[in-house]
Structures are given as structure tokens and as C-alpha cells.
């Protein structure tokens, strides 16, 4: 599953912490952490709000293409 890495990448790109994103979605920071570590996936009902908050499309969140790595 790629969605966890995509969430983490787009969240950082949007300048949000896990806590900020969790507050916007009405979930716990632990839930966002688990999504990003791919221990579980967000419920499908969260995808539109998640994409909106990360300023991407749902297709981009679900993409299996490797997202660009942040340059050091």
C-alpha cells in the first residue's frame, strides 16, 4: 500500500504536523501516525477531506507512483 507514504509526503509539503491534520479531520494524532506508517488505512469516507486538507486529489493520495522525495 502506498497511501501512507503519500499522506506523509503531502502533509509535510502542505506544512502540516500530524496533530494539525488530525484536528482538521476530527481524528487522533495516533490515527494519522498509523496511516503514515501503513499500520492501517484511513476509512474511505475520510479521503475527500484528507485530499482537500493536503491540497491534492483523491487520485494523488491513492497513486501507486512513487512520490518525489524531499531533497535534503
C-alpha positions as CSV (number, residue, x, y, z in Angstrom):
1,X,0.0,0.0,0.0
2,X,1.3,3.4,-0.9
3,X,-1.3,5.7,0.6
4,X,0.6,6.0,3.9
5,X,3.8,7.4,2.3
6,X,1.7,9.7,0.1
7,X,-0.2,11.1,3.1
8,X,3.1,11.7,4.9
9,X,4.7,13.3,1.8
10,X,1.7,15.6,1.0
11,X,1.2,16.5,4.7
12,X,4.8,17.7,5.0
13,X,4.5,19.5,1.7
14,X,1.4,21.3,3.0
15,X,3.3,22.4,6.1
16,X,1.1,20.5,8.5
17,X,2.0,18.4,11.5
18,X,0.3,15.1,12.3
19,X,-1.6,16.9,15.1
20,X,-2.8,19.8,12.9
21,X,-4.0,17.3,10.2
22,X,-5.7,15.2,12.9
23,X,-7.6,18.2,14.3
24,X,-8.8,19.2,10.8
25,X,-10.1,15.7,10.2
26,X,-11.5,15.1,13.7
27,X,-9.3,12.1,14.4
28,X,-6.5,11.4,16.8
29,X,-2.8,12.2,16.0
30,X,-2.2,8.5,16.6
31,X,-4.6,7.6,13.7
32,X,-2.6,9.9,11.3
33,X,0.6,8.3,12.5
34,X,-0.8,4.8,11.9
35,X,-1.9,5.8,8.4
36,X,1.5,7.2,7.6
37,X,3.3,4.1,9.0
38,X,0.9,1.9,7.0
39,X,-0.3,0.1,10.0
40,X,-3.8,0.8,8.8
41,X,-5.6,2.8,6.2
42,X,-7.9,5.8,6.6
43,X,-11.6,5.0,6.2
44,X,-12.7,5.7,2.6
45,X,-15.1,8.4,3.9
46,X,-12.0,10.4,5.1
47,X,-10.4,10.5,1.6
48,X,-12.2,13.6,0.2
49,X,-11.5,15.7,3.4
50,X,-7.9,14.3,3.6
51,X,-7.2,15.3,0.0
52,X,-8.8,18.7,0.4
53,X,-6.6,19.4,3.5
54,X,-3.5,18.2,1.7
55,X,-4.4,20.2,-1.4
56,X,-4.3,17.2,-3.7
57,X,-6.8,14.9,-5.4
58,X,-8.0,11.6,-4.1
59,X,-6.3,10.0,-7.1
60,X,-3.0,11.5,-6.0
61,X,-3.4,10.1,-2.5
62,X,-4.2,6.6,-3.9
63,X,-1.5,6.8,-6.6
64,X,0.9,3.9,-6.7
65,X,3.5,6.0,-8.4
66,X,6.4,6.9,-6.2
67,X,6.1,10.5,-5.0
68,X,9.1,12.7,-5.2
69,X,11.4,12.5,-2.3
70,X,12.1,15.7,-0.4
71,X,15.6,16.9,-1.2
72,X,18.0,17.3,1.7
